[in-house]
Amino acid sequence: MANIWQKMELFFGKAHSSKTKSSSSANAEKNTKQEELLHSQQKEIATPQKVNKNGKSKGKRKKDKDDVDKKKRRKEKKSRRLVSLESSDSNSSCTVSFSDYPDTPMPKNKDGHSAELKERPSMVKGRRRLLDSFLEESTDKQIDSVICRDISRDRERIPVPVVNNVDTTPAPDDFLYITNSCETQPLYVDANITNLSACDCEDECMTSSCSCAVNSVQCWYGKDGRLVSDLNILTGTPLIFECNRRCRCYVSKCFNRVVQKGMQYQLQIYRTEKTGWGIRSMEFIPRGSFVCEYVGELITDEQADLRADTYLFDLENKNYDVFCLDGRYYGNVSRFINHSCHPNIAPLRVFVEHQDLRCPRVAFFACTDIAAYEQLG
């Protein structure tokens, strides 16, 4: 029996010791995990997380292959610089310049011709070249300092700006801008509507059935609003009678109404180097087009003899009393037209509101093609 009890004590003693050892190892592992968790929490407190616009923390995500590829493509796109591309529809080559992009296939035009690879200039040289081209373009197009937005003060259908790149002379303001000639004393111009010859055309007022065209010998305007090609302005022409307020023709269809519609092209008053103020066109004006009308104060020949002839325009009526237009105190953009030995505009006598032959309207038409920024004279 003693042996049995000794064996039992030995057995239960070993079991107790093994149980004690296992429980102690489990406690040690548990303590280790708690220490690691506490260490990680302290680390998170020490390093604050990044926060987006909405106040939420940004979670970390692993970099995958797509992110690396996106960054690579972004760098390649940024390094590529297209410098010039000159392509043509013919068999001529298409010229392209790239840098740092050797694996890209050469572009081709629609004829299948490959591009030539040019040496790319540096960014500084590229900006300098762009600035030089801008300055050249600025010189060609005359970038001006505008000193008056519209000298007519919205009286013309197209604004008339004033520019001065020569000196400090301000915009001229020593006259009253008008769009129709005026009188400062009665001259008894026959403007009675019952004395006007009028038409009642149903067509475009370009045939011999139009009484206004018959008064002018023929209709001198084409469908494009310009003088017909067989009219030589410089050798003199008959009087032009446009359709008037008494005519029954359709205004929208009538081609015999040009001067009465006013200016159609952009003009500019500018300071010249030698001749004071002048006028130039801001756009191309084809031959035969109406440019502007000489407007001023209608005076008699006796009054004109007492005034300076700087702005006088003689109406030259041989069979009637002679009248003049003076643009000194009342005028429009045409008062700044300078004399030219090689004129590009010529005056024609036109009648619209009345048909009193003593007082025609003076309309300037282009006797040649006028380029943009070309002075009128």
Secondary structure, DSSP 8 states (H G I E B T S, - for coil): -HHHHHHHHHHHHHHHHHHHHHHHHHHHHHHHHHHHHHHHHHHHHHS---B-TTS-B-------HHHHHHHHHHHHHHH-----EE--SSSS--EE--SS-TTS---B-TT--B-EE-----HHHHHHHHHHHHHHHHHHHT---EEES-TTTT-SSS---EE-SSS------SSEE-SS-B-SS-------GGG------SS-S-STT-HHHHHTSS--B-TTSSB-TT--STT----EE---TT--S-TTT-SS-SGGG---S-EEEEE-SSSSEEEEESS-B-TT-EEEEE-EEEEEHHHHHTS-TTSEEE---SSS--EEEEEEEEE-GGGG----SS-SEEEEEEESS---TTS-EEEEEESS-B-TT-B--
